[in-house]
C-alpha cells in the first residue's frame, strides 16, 4: 500500500524518500481542508503566471521516462494550481484524463478522490458518489495524511447515498474494515434502521442484538435516533417472548379485560398484561423511566374494592391505540386508564396486527 502523508505549509512538493514498492511523499495540500475553503481572489498577473506554469508542467508530464515519484509530483502540482485559481472543471478534466491515460498508476485512487471532492464542492453529490464508489470497488487503498482513502470514501458515501442497500454495504465495510475508527455501537443501530426500511426484519433483529451486546449501548447518544436503546431492547425482548398475551382483535381484548373486572378475577387480569415492558405511570412520565415499569399484581389493588369501567373506550382511541377508563382502585389514585395497542411486529405475520394490553396511566387524562 502506498503511503502519502499530506502536510500543510510547503510551497513546493518535496519528495522525502523513494522505494520501488512504496512512496512516501510530502505534498502541500490537505484534501478535506482544501476543498472546504472558498476560492480566494486571484489577480490577472497571478492567473497568467499560473497558466504559463501549467503549460510547462503539463509539457513535462508528457515525458515517458519520468520516474513514478516525479510523475506524481508534477500531476499533484498541476492539480493544486487548478484549485488555487478556482478552475474545478479544468481540474476534473485533467484528473479524469490522467487516470484514463495512466490506468496502472498506483495513485489513481488519490486522483479520483480529488475528483470526487471537486464534484462535492460543486454540489454534485450524485456524481461524487460514483467516484467514491469507483475508488472502493476498483482501486487499492492508499494512506493519505495518515488516513485511509477508502475510509474517507465510505464516510462520504454513508452521508450522500440514498440507497438503503448501498448504505448497508458501506456501514458493514466500516465495521469490518475500520472497527478502530468508528463506533460499532452506533453503526449497528444505523444498520438496523436501513434493514427496517427494506423490510428485512431478520437482519433488523440481528443488528439490534449486536447493538445491545456493546458495552456503551445503554449510554450512547445517536444523532437523529434518541430512543435507540429503548427501541432495540423492546424489540429484542418482544422477539424472545412467547407473545401468548396478545389477542386477535381489540374487541376480544376489551371484552376479556372487562369480564375479568366484572367477575373479580384479578389474577386472570394479570395474565392479560403484556409480559414485555408493561408500564404503569402518570401521564407526565416517560414509559422508559425505571419507575414506570410495573411490578405489582392487579389483585393487590382489586381485592376489597369495587372496580368500575366505562362502557365505551375513550374517544381518543384510534385504529392503533385505545384507552379504557377504570376507577375504584385506590384512595389516592382511583382512576386508571388501561392502554391497549396494536402489535407492530412485521417479522411474525401471525403476531403482527394483534392487540395487547401494554400499560396503565394513573389519573384522569391531562
ROSEMI-620392 format. One record per residue: z, x, y of N, C-alpha, C in turn; residue in one letter. Coordinates in steps of 0.2 Angstrom, whole numbers, plus 5000, padded with zeros to 4 digits. Each point is the difference from the previous one (the first is absolute). Example, Ala and Ser with C-alpha at 12.3 -4.5 7.8 and 13.67 -1.06 7.14 Angstrom:
residues 2
503950664972500049965006500050045006a499649985005500150045006500349965005s
//
This chain:
residues 366
500050044994500049965006500050045006x499649995005499950045006500649985005x500350045004500549995004499850015007x500149955005499850015007500649995004x500550045001500549995005499749995007x500149945003499749995007500650015005x499950045005500550015005499749995007x500449995005499849995007500150065004x499650015005500250055005499550065000x499550004996499550055000499349985003x499750055003499449995004499450024995x500250034995499450024995500249984993x499650004996500149994992500150074998x500650024997500250064998500150014993x499550024996500150014992500650044999x500549984996500650044999499950044993x499749974996499850044994499549974996x499750034995499549984996500050024993x500049954995500050014993499449964997x499750034995499449964997500149934998x500749984998500149934997500449965005x500350035005500449975005500050025007x499949965005499950025007500749985003x500250045004500649985004499850025008x499949945003499750015007500549975005x500050035006500349965005499549985005x500049935001499549975005500449975005x499649995006500349985006500149925001x500049964995500149935001500449974995x500449955002500449964995499649935000x499749984994499649945000500449945003x500649984997500349945003500150005007x500250065003500250005007499350005004x499550044997499450005004499749935001x500049964995499649945000500449955003x500750015002500449955003500050015007x499750065003500050015007499449975003x500149985007499449985003499650065003x499449985001499550055002500250025007x500050075001500250025007499350015004x500049995006499450015004499850075000x499350014999499750065000499550015005x500050055004499550015006499350024997x499549995004499350014997499950074998x500350055004499950074998500350024993x500649964999500350024993499649974995x499749945001499649964995499450054999x499750025005499450054999500150064996x500650035002500250064996500149984993x500449954999500149984993499449984996x499549975003499349994997499750064998x500050055005499750064998500350044994x500749995000500450034995499849974993x499949935000499949964994499350024998x499550015004499450024997500050074997x500450055003500150064997500350004993x500649965000500449994994499649974994x499649945002499649974995499450054997x499850045005499550054998500350044995x500650035001500350054996500249964993x500149945000500249964994499450004995x499450015002499450004996499950064996x500450055001500050064996500249994993x499650014995500249994993500450054997x500050065004500450054997500850005003x500249955003500650005003500549994994x500650035001500549994995500349935001x500449984995500349935000500550005006x500350055001500550005005499750005007x499550035001499650005006499749935001x499749984995499749935001500549955002x500650004997500549955001500250015008x500150065002500250015007499549985005x499350014999499549975004500049935000x500049974994499949925000500649975003x500650035000500649975003500050015007x499750055003500050015007499549955003x499449994996499549965003500349935000x500449984995500349935000500550005006x500450055001500550005005499749995007x499450035001499750005006499749935002x499849964994499849935001500649965002x500550014997500649965002500350025007x500050065002500250015007499649975005x499449994999499549975005499949924998x500449984996500049924999499349984996x499750044997499449984996500149994993x500449944999500149984993499449994996x499549975003499449984996499750064998x499950055004499750074998500450034995x500749995000500450034995499949974994x500049944999499849964994499450024997x499550005004499350024998500050084997x500450045004500050074998500450014993x500549964999500450014994499749974994x499849945001499649974994499450034998x499650035005499550044999500150064996x500650045002500250064997500249994993x500449944999500249994993499449984995x499549975003499449984996499650074999x500050045004499650074999500450054996x500649995000500450054996500549964995x499749974995500449964996500550034996x499950074999500550044996500550035005x500049995006500550035004500749974998x500550054999500649974997500549975006x499850015006500349975006499749935002x499649974996499749945002500549945001x500550004996500549955001500350015007x500150065002500350015007499549975005x499350014999499549985005500049925000x500049974994500049935000500649975002x500650035000500649985003499949995008x499850065002499850005008499649945001x499549994996499549945001500449935000x500450004995500449935000500449995006x500350055002500450005006499649985007x499450035000499649995005499849925001x499849974994499949934999500649965002x500650024998500649965002500150015007x499950055004500150015007499549955003x499449984997499549965003500149934998x500649984997500249944997499649974995x499750054996499649984994500350014994x500649964999500450014994499649994993x499649955000499649994994499650054998x499750045005499650064998500550064998x500550015004500550054998500349994993x500149944998500249984993499550034995x499449995001499550034995500150085000x500150035005500050075000500750034997x500649965001500650024997499949994992x499749944998499949994993499650054997x499450025004499650054997500350074999x500550015004500350074999500550004994x500449944999500450004994499749994994x499449975000499649994994499650064998x499750035004499550054999500150075002x500650025003500150075002500750024998x500150064998500650034999500450005006x500750004999500550005005500050075004x500150005006500250065004500649995004x500350055001500750005004499850025007x500249965005499850015007500749995004x500250065003500650005004500649984995x499950034994500649994995500049934997x499549965001500049934997499349994997x500049964995499549984996499549955003x499350025000499549965003500049934996x500150004994500049944996500649955002x500550045001500649965003499949965006x499750045005499849975006499549945000x499550014995499549954999500449944997x500450004995500449954997500449965006x500450045004500449975005499549965005x499550025001499549965005499749944996x499950014994499749954996500449944999x500750014999500449944999500149975007x499950035005500149975007499349955001x499450034999499449965002499749964995x500150014993499749974995500249925000x499549964999500249934999499949974993x499850054996500049984993500650014996x500349944997500650014996499950054994x499449994997499950044994500050085002x499750015006500050075002500750035002x500349955004500750025002500550024994x499949964995500450014994499850074997x499450025000499850074998500350055004x500049995007500250055005500850014999x500349944999500850015000500150034993x499749994995500150034993499950085001x499450025003499950075001500550035004x500349975005500550035004500650014996x500249954996500650014996499950054994x499550004997499950054995499850075002x499650015005499850065002500450045006x500449955004500450035005500749975000x500350004995500749965000500550035004x499950075002500550035004499949995008x499449975001499849995007500149925002x500149964996500049935001500749974998x500149945002500649964997499749954995x500150034994499849964994500349935000x500749995003500349945000499649955004x499850025006499649965004499349984997x499750054997499349994998500049954994x500550004996500149964994500049925003x500349995005500049945003499349985003x499750055003499349985003499549994994x500150044995499649984994500149934998x500649984999500249934998499749955004x500050015007499749955004499250004999x499750064999499350004999499849974993x500450014995499949964994500149935000x500449985005500249935001499449975003x499750035005499449975003499449994995x500050044995499550004994500249954995x500649985000500249954995500250044993x500150065000500150044994500850015000x500349944997500750005000500450044995x499650024995500350054996500150075003x499650025004500050065004500549995006x500149945002500549995006500750014997x500149974994500750014996500150084999x499550034998500050074998500250045006x499749995006500150035006500749995003x500249945000500649985002500650034996x499950014994500450034995500150075002x499550035001500050085002500350005007x499949965004500450005007500749994999x500249964996500849984999500350064997x499650044996500350064996500150065005x499850005006500150055005500750005003x500250065001500750005003500149975007x499550005004500149975007499649935000x499949974995499749935000500449955004x500750004999500449965004500150015007x499850065003500150025007499450015004x499550014996499350025004499849945005x499850025006499749955004499250015000x499749954999499250014999499749965006x499650035004499749965006499649944997x500149955003499649944998500249964994x500550034996500349974994500750005000x500349975004500850005001500449984994x499749964996500449974994499850034994x499750065000499750034994500550004994x500650025001500550014994500249934998x500149955004500249944998499549964996x499450015002499449974997499950034993x500050075000499950034993500649984995x500650005003500649994995499949934998x499949955004499949934998499549994995x499450035001499449994996500250034993x500250065000500250044993500549964996x500549985004500649964997499749944997x499649965003499749944998499650014994x499650055000499550024995500450014993x500650045001500450024994500449944998x500049945003500549954998499749954996x500449964996499749954996499649945004x500249995006499749945004500149934997x500550004996500149934996500449955005x500150015006500349965005499549965004x499350014999499549975004499849944997x499849955005499849944998499249995001x499749954997499349995000499849975007x500449975003499949975007500649995004x499949995006500649995005500349934998x499749954998500349944998500550014994x499850044995500450014994500650045002x499950055005500650045002500549955004x499749965005500449965004500449954995x499749974995500349954996500650034996x499850064997500550044996500750015004x499950035006500550025005500449935001x499749955003500449945002500349974994x499750004994500349974994500650044998x500050075001500650044998500649985005x499850005006500549985005500349934999x499649954998500249934999500550004994x499950044995500450004994500550055000x500150035005500650055001499850064995x499450024999499950054995499850065004x500650035002499950065005499850064996x500250014993499850054996499350004999x499749944999499350004999499650015006x500349985006499750025006500050075001x500450044998500050075000499450034997x499849974994499450024996499449995004x500049965005499349985003499950065006x500550035002499950055005499650064998x499650035004499650064999500550054998x499850044994500550064998499850065003x499550005005499850065003500049995008x500550035003500050005008500249935002x500449974997500249935003500550025005x499949965006500450025006500449935002x500650025003500449945003500250035007x499849975005500150035007500049955005x500250025006499949965006499350005002x499849965005499350005002499850065004x500550035003499950065004500050064996x500250004994500050064996499350024997x499950064998499450034997500249994992x499549984997500049994992500250064997x499850065003500150064997500650045001x500449965005500750035001500449994994x500450064998500450004994500549945000x500249985006500549955000499749934998x499350005000499649944999499949994993x500150054995499949994993500549964997x499849944997500549954997500350034994x500749995000500450034994500449944997x500049945003500549954997499649954996x500449964996499849954996500049935004x499549964999500049935004500749964998x500250014994500649964998500650025004x500050065003500650025004500149965006x499449975002500149965006499849924998x499849994995499849934998500649964997x500450044995500549964997500549985005x500249935000500549975004499749975007x499450015001499649985006499549954998x499949965004499449955000499450025004x499550034996499450035003499549955001x499750005006499549955002499350045002x499549965000499450035001499549955004x499550025004499649965003499549974995x499849945001499549974995499350045000x499850025006499450035001500150085002x499550044998500050075003500050005007x500250055003500050015007499350005003x499949975006499349995003499650075001x500450055000499750075001499750034994x500149964994499750034994499249995000x499750054996499350005000499850024993x499350014999499750014994500350074996x500350045004500350064997500850015000x500349965004500750015001500349935001x500649994998500349935001500850015000x500349955004500750015001500349934999x500650014996500449944998500750005003x500149955005500750005003500549974996x500550044998500649984996500650015004x500649964999500650015003500649984996x500650025002500649994996500350064997x499750065001500250054996500650045002x500150005006500650045003500249975006x500750015001500349975007499750045006x499850064999499850045005499250005001x499750004994499350005000499749944996x500149945002499949954996499249994999x499650015004499349994999499650074998x499749994994499650054997499349974999x499550045002499349994999499750044994x499849964995499750044994499350025002x499850064999499350025002499650014994x499549964999499550014995499350035002x499750044996499450035002499550004994x499450005002499550014994499950084999x500050014993500050074998499350035001x500050065004499450045001500050064996x499749994994500050064995499350004996x499550025004499349994997499950044993x500450054999499950044994500149964994x500449945000500149964994499849935002x499449984998499749935002500549944998x500350014994500549954998500649995004x500250055004500650005004499749985008x499550035002499750005006499949925002x500349985006500049935002500549954997x500550034996500549964998500550005006x500649964999500550005005500750034998x500350025004500750034999500549985005x500650004999500649995004500250075002x499850025006500150075002500650025004x500349955003500650015004500349945003x500650025004500449955004500150025007x499949955005500150025007500649955002x500550045002500749965002499949975007x500249945001500149975006499349965002x500149965005499449965002499550055003x499349985000499550045002500150015008x499850065002500050025007499449975004x
//
